[in-house]
Amino acid sequence: MLYNSRITGQVIGVLRTQRGMSQEVLSGLAGIARSHLAMIENGSKSANVETLWRIAQALDMRLSELMRLVEEKTSEAERNSKGWG
C-alpha cells in the first residue's frame, strides 16, 4: 500500500465536516494556517507527522485512529482500482 496524500486529505476533510468544523476552526485548533490545511485536504500538500498529530488532536482523536481510517480508505481505493470492489 502506498501513501496517498489526496486520500489523507479527504479523510481529514470528512472528519472535520462530520464534527461541524470549518477549516478556520480546525486549523486554529491544530495551530496551522488555514491555507495549509486547505492544501492538505485537497491533496496538493503532504502533512508531516507533527502536523497530522496536531490535526488528530484537534479532531479529538489519536493519530493512530486517523491513520487507521486513512489506511482503510487507501485499501478500498486500491481494491476499486483493481476491479475488486
DSSP file (Angstrom, degrees, kcal/mol; ACC not computed):
  #  RESIDUE AA STRUCTURE BP1 BP2  ACC     N-H-->O    O-->H-N    N-H-->O    O-->H-N    TCO  KAPPA ALPHA  PHI   PSI    X-CA   Y-CA   Z-CA
    1    1 A M              0   0    0      0, 0.0     2,-0.3     0, 0.0    74,-0.1   0.000 360.0 360.0 360.0 131.0    0.0    0.0    0.0
    2    2 A L        -     0   0    0     72,-0.1     2,-0.2     1,-0.1     0, 0.0  -0.751 360.0-104.0-100.2 147.2    1.4    3.4   -1.0
    3    3 A Y        -     0   0    0     -2,-0.3     2,-0.5     1,-0.0    -1,-0.1  -0.463  34.0-164.6 -66.7 137.6    0.8    6.6    0.9
    4    4 A N     >  -     0   0    0     -2,-0.2     4,-2.1     1,-0.1     5,-0.2  -0.931  13.3-167.8-130.2 107.3   -1.7    8.8   -0.8
    5    5 A S  H  > S+     0   0    0     -2,-0.5     4,-2.3     1,-0.2    38,-0.3   0.803  89.1  58.6 -66.1 -28.5   -1.9   12.5    0.3
    6    6 A R  H  > S+     0   0    0     37,-0.2     4,-2.2     2,-0.2    -1,-0.2   0.927 108.3  44.4 -65.8 -44.7   -5.2   13.0   -1.6
    7    7 A I  H  > S+     0   0    0      2,-0.2     4,-2.6     1,-0.2    -2,-0.2   0.902 111.4  53.9 -66.8 -40.7   -6.9   10.3    0.4
    8    8 A T  H  X S+     0   0    0     -4,-2.1     4,-2.2     1,-0.2    -2,-0.2   0.932 110.7  47.0 -57.6 -45.7   -5.4   11.5    3.7
    9    9 A G  H  X S+     0   0    0     -4,-2.3     4,-2.6    31,-0.2    -1,-0.2   0.881 110.1  52.6 -64.0 -39.4   -6.8   15.0    2.9
   10   10 A Q  H  X S+     0   0    0     -4,-2.2     4,-2.5     2,-0.2    -1,-0.2   0.921 109.2  49.3 -62.7 -43.5  -10.2   13.6    2.0
   11   11 A V  H  X S+     0   0    0     -4,-2.6     4,-2.5     2,-0.2     5,-0.2   0.925 112.0  48.2 -62.5 -44.7  -10.4   11.7    5.3
   12   12 A I  H  X S+     0   0    0     -4,-2.2     4,-2.6     1,-0.2    -1,-0.2   0.920 111.9  50.2 -61.2 -43.9   -9.4   14.8    7.3
   13   13 A G  H  X S+     0   0    0     -4,-2.6     4,-2.3     2,-0.2    -2,-0.2   0.896 111.2  47.8 -62.2 -41.6  -12.0   16.8    5.4
   14   14 A V  H  X S+     0   0    0     -4,-2.5     4,-2.8     2,-0.2    -2,-0.2   0.930 112.9  48.1 -65.7 -45.4  -14.8   14.3    6.1
   15   15 A L  H  X S+     0   0    0     -4,-2.5     4,-1.5     1,-0.2    -2,-0.2   0.912 112.1  50.1 -61.9 -41.8  -13.9   14.1    9.8
   16   16 A R  H  <>S+     0   0    0     -4,-2.6     5,-2.5    -5,-0.2    -1,-0.2   0.927 113.0  46.0 -61.4 -45.8  -13.8   17.9   10.0
   17   17 A T  H ><5S+     0   0    0     -4,-2.3     3,-1.8     1,-0.2    -2,-0.2   0.904 108.5  55.6 -65.4 -42.4  -17.2   18.2    8.3
   18   18 A Q  H 3<5S+     0   0    0     -4,-2.8    -1,-0.2     1,-0.3    -2,-0.2   0.819 108.2  49.8 -59.6 -30.3  -18.7   15.4   10.5
   19   19 A R  T 3<5S-     0   0    0     -4,-1.5    -1,-0.3    -5,-0.2    -2,-0.2   0.393 116.1-117.0 -90.0   3.1  -17.7   17.4   13.5
   20   20 A G  T < 5 +     0   0    0     -3,-1.8     2,-0.4     1,-0.2    -3,-0.2   0.803  65.5 145.0  69.1  30.1  -19.2   20.6   12.2
   21   21 A M      < -     0   0    0     -5,-2.5    -1,-0.2    -6,-0.2     2,-0.2  -0.792  43.0-139.0-104.3 142.9  -15.9   22.4   12.0
   22   22 A S     >  -     0   0    0     -2,-0.4     4,-2.5     1,-0.1     5,-0.2  -0.490  31.2-109.1 -84.6 165.7  -14.8   24.9    9.4
   23   23 A Q  H  > S+     0   0    0      1,-0.2     4,-2.7     2,-0.2     5,-0.3   0.880 121.4  57.2 -60.5 -36.6  -11.2   24.9    8.0
   24   24 A E  H  > S+     0   0    0      2,-0.2     4,-1.8     1,-0.2    -1,-0.2   0.919 109.4  43.1 -60.6 -45.2  -10.7   28.1   10.0
   25   25 A V  H  > S+     0   0    0      2,-0.2     4,-2.5     1,-0.2     5,-0.2   0.949 116.3  46.1 -67.7 -49.8  -11.6   26.4   13.3
   26   26 A L  H  X S+     0   0    0     -4,-2.5     4,-2.3     1,-0.2    -2,-0.2   0.925 113.3  49.1 -61.8 -44.7   -9.7   23.2   12.7
   27   27 A S  H  X>S+     0   0    0     -4,-2.7     5,-2.5    -5,-0.2     4,-1.1   0.892 111.3  50.8 -63.2 -37.8   -6.6   25.0   11.6
   28   28 A G  H  <5S+     0   0    0     -4,-1.8     3,-0.4    -5,-0.3    -2,-0.2   0.927 111.6  46.4 -64.2 -44.9   -6.8   27.2   14.6
   29   29 A L  H  <5S+     0   0    0     -4,-2.5    -2,-0.2     1,-0.2    -1,-0.2   0.841 115.8  46.7 -65.0 -33.2   -7.1   24.3   17.0
   30   30 A A  H  <5S-     0   0    0     -4,-2.3    -1,-0.2    -5,-0.2    -2,-0.2   0.603 110.3-122.9 -85.0 -12.2   -4.2   22.5   15.2
   31   31 A G  T  <5S+     0   0    0     -4,-1.1     2,-0.3    -3,-0.4    -3,-0.2   0.834  71.4 116.1  73.9  32.7   -2.0   25.6   15.2
   32   32 A I  S   <S-     0   0    0     -5,-2.5    -1,-0.3    -6,-0.2    -2,-0.1  -0.871  72.8 -89.6-126.8 163.5   -1.6   25.7   11.4
   33   33 A A     >  -     0   0    0     -2,-0.3     4,-2.1     1,-0.1     3,-0.2  -0.430  30.0-126.8 -70.7 145.5   -2.5   28.1    8.7
   34   34 A R  H  > S+     0   0    0      1,-0.2     4,-2.5     2,-0.2     5,-0.1   0.881 112.4  54.7 -59.2 -38.3   -6.0   27.7    7.1
   35   35 A S  H  > S+     0   0    0      2,-0.2     4,-2.0     1,-0.2    -1,-0.2   0.858 105.9  52.2 -64.7 -34.6   -4.3   27.7    3.7
   36   36 A H  H  > S+     0   0    0     -3,-0.2     4,-2.1     2,-0.2    -2,-0.2   0.933 110.3  47.7 -65.3 -46.0   -2.0   24.9    4.8
   37   37 A L  H  X S+     0   0    0     -4,-2.1     4,-3.0     1,-0.2    -2,-0.2   0.907 109.6  53.7 -60.9 -41.7   -5.0   22.8    6.0
   38   38 A A  H  X S+     0   0    0     -4,-2.5     4,-2.0     1,-0.2     6,-0.2   0.906 108.9  48.5 -60.2 -41.6   -6.8   23.5    2.7
   39   39 A M  H  <>S+     0   0    0     -4,-2.0     6,-1.4     2,-0.2     5,-1.4   0.868 112.0  49.4 -67.7 -36.0   -3.7   22.2    0.7
   40   40 A I  H ><5S+     0   0    0     -4,-2.1     3,-1.0     4,-0.2   -31,-0.2   0.938 111.5  49.2 -65.0 -46.3   -3.6   19.1    2.9
   41   41 A E  H 3<5S+     0   0    0     -4,-3.0    -2,-0.2     1,-0.3    -1,-0.2   0.839 112.6  46.4 -65.2 -33.0   -7.3   18.5    2.4
   42   42 A N  T 3<5S-     0   0    0     -4,-2.0    -1,-0.3    -5,-0.2    -2,-0.2   0.468 112.7-118.7 -90.8   2.0   -7.1   18.9   -1.4
   43   43 A G  T < 5S+     0   0    0     -3,-1.0   -37,-0.2    -4,-0.4    -3,-0.2   0.521  83.2 115.7  82.2   5.4   -4.0   16.6   -1.6
   44   44 A S  S   <S+     0   0    0     -5,-1.4     2,-0.4    -6,-0.2    -4,-0.2   0.610  78.3  40.0 -83.4 -10.2   -1.7   19.2   -3.0
   45   45 A K  S    S-     0   0    0     -6,-1.4     2,-0.4   -40,-0.1    -2,-0.2  -0.999  75.9-138.0-139.0 135.4    0.5   19.1    0.1
   46   46 A S        -     0   0    0     -2,-0.4     2,-0.3    -3,-0.1    -6,-0.1  -0.749  22.3-134.5 -89.1 137.6    1.6   16.2    2.3
   47   47 A A        -     0   0    0     -2,-0.4     2,-0.1    -7,-0.1   -39,-0.0  -0.696  15.0-128.7 -90.2 142.9    1.5   16.8    6.0
   48   48 A N     >  -     0   0    0     -2,-0.3     4,-2.5     1,-0.1     5,-0.2  -0.315  34.2 -96.2 -80.3 174.3    4.4   15.7    8.2
   49   49 A V  H  > S+     0   0    0      1,-0.2     4,-2.6     2,-0.2     5,-0.2   0.891 123.5  52.9 -62.0 -41.7    3.8   13.6   11.3
   50   50 A E  H  > S+     0   0    0      2,-0.2     4,-2.4     1,-0.2    -1,-0.2   0.917 110.9  47.1 -61.6 -42.3    3.7   16.5   13.7
   51   51 A T  H  > S+     0   0    0      2,-0.2     4,-2.5     1,-0.2    -2,-0.2   0.916 112.6  48.8 -66.2 -42.4    1.1   18.3   11.6
   52   52 A L  H  X S+     0   0    0     -4,-2.5     4,-2.7     2,-0.2    -1,-0.2   0.889 110.3  52.7 -62.9 -38.1   -1.0   15.1   11.4
   53   53 A W  H  X S+     0   0    0     -4,-2.6     4,-2.5    -5,-0.2    -2,-0.2   0.932 110.7  46.8 -60.9 -46.7   -0.6   14.7   15.1
   54   54 A R  H  X S+     0   0    0     -4,-2.4     4,-2.4     2,-0.2    -2,-0.2   0.895 112.7  49.3 -63.9 -41.1   -1.9   18.2   15.7
   55   55 A I  H  X S+     0   0    0     -4,-2.5     4,-1.7     2,-0.2    -2,-0.2   0.932 110.7  50.3 -64.1 -45.2   -4.8   17.7   13.3
   56   56 A A  H  <>S+     0   0    0     -4,-2.7     5,-2.2     1,-0.2     3,-0.2   0.926 111.2  48.6 -59.1 -45.6   -5.8   14.5   15.0
   57   57 A Q  H ><5S+     0   0    0     -4,-2.5     3,-1.7     1,-0.2    -1,-0.2   0.912 109.6  51.9 -60.7 -42.3   -5.7   16.1   18.4
   58   58 A A  H 3<5S+     0   0    0     -4,-2.4    -1,-0.2     1,-0.3    -2,-0.2   0.790 108.7  51.4 -65.3 -27.2   -7.8   19.0   17.1
   59   59 A L  T 3<5S-     0   0    0     -4,-1.7    -1,-0.3    -3,-0.2    -2,-0.2   0.356 119.0-115.8 -88.1   4.5  -10.3   16.4   15.8
   60   60 A D  T < 5S+     0   0    0     -3,-1.7     2,-0.3     1,-0.2    -3,-0.2   0.925  78.7 105.9  61.1  48.7  -10.3   14.8   19.3
   61   61 A M  S   <S-     0   0    0     -5,-2.2    -1,-0.2    -6,-0.1    -2,-0.2  -0.958  73.8 -96.4-147.5 164.9   -8.8   11.5   18.2
   62   62 A R     >  -     0   0    0     -2,-0.3     4,-2.0     1,-0.1     3,-0.2  -0.521  30.5-122.6 -80.0 151.7   -5.5    9.7   18.3
   63   63 A L  H  > S+     0   0    0      1,-0.2     4,-2.7     2,-0.2     5,-0.2   0.885 114.1  58.6 -59.5 -38.3   -3.1    9.9   15.4
   64   64 A S  H  > S+     0   0    0      1,-0.2     4,-1.9     2,-0.2    -1,-0.2   0.868 105.1  49.4 -61.4 -36.1   -3.3    6.1   15.2
   65   65 A E  H  > S+     0   0    0     -3,-0.2     4,-2.1     2,-0.2    -1,-0.2   0.910 110.6  49.6 -69.5 -41.7   -7.1    6.3   14.7
   66   66 A L  H  X S+     0   0    0     -4,-2.0     4,-2.1     1,-0.2    -2,-0.2   0.935 112.8  47.2 -60.2 -45.7   -6.7    8.9   12.0
   67   67 A M  H  X S+     0   0    0     -4,-2.7     4,-2.8     1,-0.2    -1,-0.2   0.840 107.7  56.4 -67.5 -32.7   -4.1    6.7   10.2
   68   68 A R  H  X S+     0   0    0     -4,-1.9     4,-2.4    -5,-0.2    -1,-0.2   0.924 108.7  47.3 -62.5 -43.2   -6.3    3.6   10.5
   69   69 A L  H  X S+     0   0    0     -4,-2.1     4,-2.3     2,-0.2    -2,-0.2   0.895 112.2  49.7 -64.8 -39.6   -9.0    5.5    8.7
   70   70 A V  H  X S+     0   0    0     -4,-2.1     4,-2.5     2,-0.2    -2,-0.2   0.921 111.0  49.9 -64.2 -43.7   -6.6    6.6    6.0
   71   71 A E  H  X S+     0   0    0     -4,-2.8     4,-2.7     2,-0.2     5,-0.2   0.912 110.4  49.8 -62.0 -42.8   -5.3    3.1    5.6
   72   72 A E  H  X S+     0   0    0     -4,-2.4     4,-2.3     1,-0.2    -1,-0.2   0.931 113.1  45.8 -61.1 -45.8   -8.8    1.7    5.3
   73   73 A K  H  X S+     0   0    0     -4,-2.3     4,-2.3     2,-0.2    -1,-0.2   0.874 113.0  50.8 -66.2 -37.3   -9.7    4.3    2.6
   74   74 A T  H  X S+     0   0    0     -4,-2.5     4,-2.4     2,-0.2    -2,-0.2   0.918 110.6  48.5 -66.3 -44.1   -6.5    3.7    0.8
   75   75 A S  H  X S+     0   0    0     -4,-2.7     4,-2.6     1,-0.2    -2,-0.2   0.913 111.5  50.6 -61.1 -42.9   -7.0   -0.1    0.7
   76   76 A E  H  X S+     0   0    0     -4,-2.3     4,-2.4    -5,-0.2    -2,-0.2   0.917 110.7  48.5 -61.2 -44.0  -10.6    0.5   -0.5
   77   77 A A  H  X S+     0   0    0     -4,-2.3     4,-2.1     1,-0.2    -1,-0.2   0.892 111.5  50.0 -64.7 -39.7   -9.3    2.7   -3.3
   78   78 A E  H  X S+     0   0    0     -4,-2.4     4,-1.2     2,-0.2    -2,-0.2   0.911 110.9  49.1 -65.7 -42.0   -6.7    0.2   -4.3
   79   79 A R  H  <>S+     0   0    0     -4,-2.6     5,-2.9     1,-0.2     6,-0.6   0.929 112.2  48.8 -61.9 -44.3   -9.2   -2.6   -4.4
   80   80 A N  H ><5S+     0   0    0     -4,-2.4     3,-1.0     1,-0.2    -1,-0.2   0.860 107.8  53.8 -64.8 -36.0  -11.6   -0.5   -6.5
   81   81 A S  H 3<5S+     0   0    0     -4,-2.1    -1,-0.2     1,-0.2    -2,-0.2   0.754 109.4  49.3 -71.5 -21.4   -8.8    0.5   -8.9
   82   82 A K  T 3<5S-     0   0    0     -4,-1.2    -1,-0.2    -3,-0.5    -2,-0.2   0.389 120.3-108.9 -95.4   2.2   -8.0   -3.2   -9.5
   83   83 A G  T < 5S+     0   0    0     -3,-1.0    -3,-0.2    -4,-0.3    -2,-0.1   0.683  87.4 118.1  81.6  17.7  -11.7   -4.1  -10.1
   84   84 A W      <       0   0    0     -5,-2.9    -4,-0.2    -6,-0.2    -5,-0.1   0.620 360.0 360.0 -89.8 -13.9  -12.1   -5.9   -6.8
   85   85 A G              0   0    0     -6,-0.6    -1,-0.2    -8,-0.1    -5,-0.1   0.448 360.0 360.0-102.3 360.0  -14.8   -3.6   -5.4
